[in-house]
Amino acid sequence: MSSILHNGSGEKTSRPDVLVHVAANVRRLRQAAGLSQQALAEAAGVSRRMLVSVERGDVNVSLTTLDRLAEALGVIFHVLVQPPETEDSAYIDEIAWAGRSAESYGRLLASKGTREVELWRWQLAPGECYSSEPDATGWHEMIVVVEGTLTLRAGEETRTLAEGEFHVFPSDQPYAYCNEGEVTLRFIRNVLH
């Protein structure tokens, strides 16, 4: 499962700003909607225990869980991860996923539009993989490799993308980004709905 700021070992090194932002935003939006923690947990299909941990900012929450919470709150994903003081801004620039290596991360740069569009900058250390559960129908990903070689697994298909190559695919299927090479992989990820 892909997690927000998951370090791959299960160890917590420190509580990053993005977890503090998520905690404050989920709590603020839930209260503004007049929902109890139990009501939001049920609407999002997550456990109340998970929601309590998210609101405390002390859990590595999956990106899929954040999507479910955003949908239940009637907002788009970036509203949960951005600093609360920039609520209406398209500019986010927050690390939203971290791998085992300090060289592996996904940084959400911006998100804007009446339909959701997210712009990410990713890098993966050699041997690192990011795996995701399927998104809802209608979501697509656009990938362009900046440096290194990306092994993309989408459903039953595996595709290798070299520097400068790109690919667009529907993300309503399990997918993974892997660096099977010997140098750090860098790529741009655009998520569209």
C-alpha positions as CSV (number, residue, x, y, z in Angstrom):
1,M,0.0,0.0,0.0
2,S,1.3,3.5,-0.8
3,S,1.4,5.8,2.2
4,I,1.8,9.4,2.8
5,L,5.3,9.7,4.2
6,H,5.8,6.0,4.6
7,N,9.4,5.3,5.2
8,G,9.2,1.7,4.2
9,S,10.5,0.3,7.6
10,G,7.5,1.3,9.7
11,E,9.8,3.5,11.8
12,K,8.9,7.1,12.5
13,T,11.8,9.4,12.4
14,S,9.9,12.7,12.9
15,R,6.4,14.1,12.3
16,P,6.7,16.0,8.9
17,D,4.8,19.1,8.2
18,V,2.5,17.4,5.7
19,L,1.1,15.1,8.5
20,V,0.4,18.2,10.6
21,H,-1.4,19.8,7.7
22,V,-3.5,16.7,7.0
23,A,-4.4,16.5,10.7
24,A,-5.5,20.1,10.9
25,N,-7.3,20.1,7.6
26,V,-9.3,16.9,8.2
27,R,-10.3,18.0,11.7
28,R,-11.3,21.5,10.5
29,L,-13.3,20.2,7.5
30,R,-15.0,17.5,9.6
31,Q,-16.0,20.0,12.2
32,A,-17.2,22.6,9.6
33,A,-19.4,19.8,8.1
34,G,-20.8,19.1,11.5
35,L,-19.7,15.4,11.3
36,S,-18.6,13.3,14.3
37,Q,-15.4,11.2,13.8
38,Q,-17.6,8.1,13.6
39,A,-19.8,9.7,10.9
40,L,-16.8,10.7,8.8
41,A,-15.1,7.4,9.2
42,E,-18.2,5.6,8.1
43,A,-18.7,7.9,5.1
44,A,-15.1,7.4,4.0
45,G,-15.0,3.7,4.6
46,V,-12.2,3.8,7.2
47,S,-12.1,2.8,10.8
48,R,-12.7,5.4,13.5
49,R,-9.3,4.5,15.0
50,M,-7.6,5.4,11.7
51,L,-9.5,8.7,11.6
52,V,-8.5,9.5,15.2
53,S,-4.8,8.8,14.3
54,V,-5.0,10.9,11.1
55,E,-6.5,13.9,13.1
56,R,-3.6,13.5,15.6
57,G,-1.1,13.5,12.8
58,D,0.7,10.4,14.0
59,V,0.0,7.8,11.4
60,N,1.4,6.9,8.0
61,V,-1.9,7.2,6.1
62,S,-2.3,5.7,2.6
63,L,-2.9,8.1,-0.3
64,T,-6.0,6.0,-1.0
65,T,-7.4,6.7,2.5
66,L,-6.8,10.4,2.0
67,D,-8.7,10.2,-1.3
68,R,-11.6,8.5,0.5
69,L,-11.5,11.2,3.3
70,A,-11.4,14.0,0.8
71,E,-14.4,12.6,-1.1
72,A,-16.4,12.1,2.1
73,L,-15.6,15.7,3.0
74,G,-16.5,17.0,-0.4
75,V,-13.1,18.4,-1.2
76,I,-10.3,17.4,-3.6
77,F,-7.1,15.7,-2.4
78,H,-4.8,18.7,-2.3
79,V,-7.0,20.5,0.2
80,L,-6.0,17.9,2.8
81,V,-2.2,18.1,2.3
82,Q,-1.6,21.8,1.7
83,P,-0.8,24.2,4.6
84,P,-4.1,25.4,6.0
85,E,-3.2,29.0,5.4
86,T,-3.0,28.5,1.6
87,E,-6.5,26.9,1.4
88,D,-7.4,28.4,-2.0
89,S,-3.9,28.3,-3.6
90,A,-2.9,25.9,-6.4
91,Y,0.7,26.0,-5.1
92,I,1.4,23.1,-2.6
93,D,5.0,22.0,-2.8
94,E,4.8,19.3,-0.1
95,I,6.3,15.8,0.1
96,A,3.3,13.5,0.2
97,W,5.2,10.1,-0.1
98,A,8.6,9.0,1.1
99,G,10.3,5.7,0.4
100,R,12.9,3.7,2.3
101,S,15.7,5.8,1.0
102,A,16.0,9.5,1.6
103,E,16.4,9.8,-2.2
104,S,12.8,8.4,-2.8
105,Y,9.9,10.7,-2.5
106,G,6.8,12.1,-4.3
107,R,6.3,15.9,-4.0
108,L,2.9,17.3,-4.8
109,L,3.7,20.6,-6.5
110,A,0.3,21.9,-7.4
111,S,-3.3,21.1,-8.0
112,K,-6.0,23.2,-9.6
113,G,-9.2,23.2,-11.5
114,T,-12.9,22.3,-11.2
115,R,-11.8,18.8,-12.3
116,E,-8.9,17.6,-10.2
117,V,-5.4,17.9,-11.7
118,E,-2.3,17.2,-9.7
119,L,1.3,17.9,-10.7
120,W,4.0,15.8,-8.9
121,R,7.8,15.6,-9.0
122,W,9.0,12.1,-8.1
123,Q,12.3,10.4,-7.5
124,L,13.1,6.8,-6.6
125,A,16.4,5.4,-5.4
126,P,17.7,2.2,-7.1
127,G,15.6,-0.7,-5.9
128,E,12.7,1.4,-4.7
129,C,9.1,0.9,-5.7
130,Y,5.8,2.9,-5.2
131,S,2.7,0.7,-5.4
132,S,-0.9,2.0,-5.5
133,E,-4.3,0.6,-5.2
134,P,-6.6,1.4,-8.2
135,D,-8.1,4.9,-8.4
136,A,-11.8,5.4,-9.2
137,T,-12.9,5.2,-12.8
138,G,-12.1,8.2,-14.8
139,W,-8.6,8.9,-13.3
140,H,-5.5,8.9,-15.6
141,E,-1.8,9.4,-15.0
142,M,0.7,11.1,-17.4
143,I,4.3,10.2,-16.7
144,V,7.5,11.7,-18.3
145,V,10.9,10.4,-17.3
146,V,13.5,13.1,-16.6
147,E,16.4,10.9,-15.6
148,G,17.0,7.2,-15.3
149,T,14.6,4.4,-16.3
150,L,11.1,3.8,-15.0
151,T,9.5,0.4,-14.8
152,L,5.8,1.0,-14.9
153,R,3.4,-1.8,-13.9
154,A,-0.3,-1.0,-14.7
155,G,-2.6,-3.9,-14.3
156,E,-1.2,-6.8,-16.3
157,E,1.1,-4.6,-18.4
158,T,4.8,-3.8,-17.7
159,R,6.4,-1.0,-19.6
160,T,9.9,0.4,-19.4
161,L,10.4,4.2,-19.9
162,A,13.8,5.7,-20.5
163,E,14.8,9.3,-20.1
164,G,12.6,11.6,-22.2
165,E,9.9,9.0,-22.8
166,F,6.3,9.4,-21.5
167,H,3.2,7.4,-21.1
168,V,-0.5,8.0,-20.3
169,F,-2.6,5.3,-18.7
170,P,-5.9,4.9,-16.8
171,S,-5.1,4.4,-13.1
172,D,-8.3,2.6,-12.2
173,Q,-6.2,-0.6,-11.9
174,P,-3.3,-1.5,-9.5
175,Y,-0.1,0.2,-10.6
176,A,3.5,0.6,-9.5
177,Y,6.5,2.8,-10.3
178,C,9.8,1.0,-9.9
179,N,13.4,1.9,-10.3
180,E,15.2,-1.3,-11.3
181,G,18.2,0.6,-12.5
182,E,21.4,1.6,-10.7
183,V,20.9,5.4,-10.7
184,T,18.3,7.6,-9.1
185,L,15.1,7.8,-11.2
186,R,13.4,11.2,-11.6
187,F,10.0,11.7,-13.3
188,I,7.1,14.1,-13.5
189,R,3.7,12.7,-12.7
190,N,0.4,14.4,-13.7
191,V,-2.8,13.0,-12.2
192,L,-6.0,13.9,-14.0
193,H,-9.7,13.3,-13.3
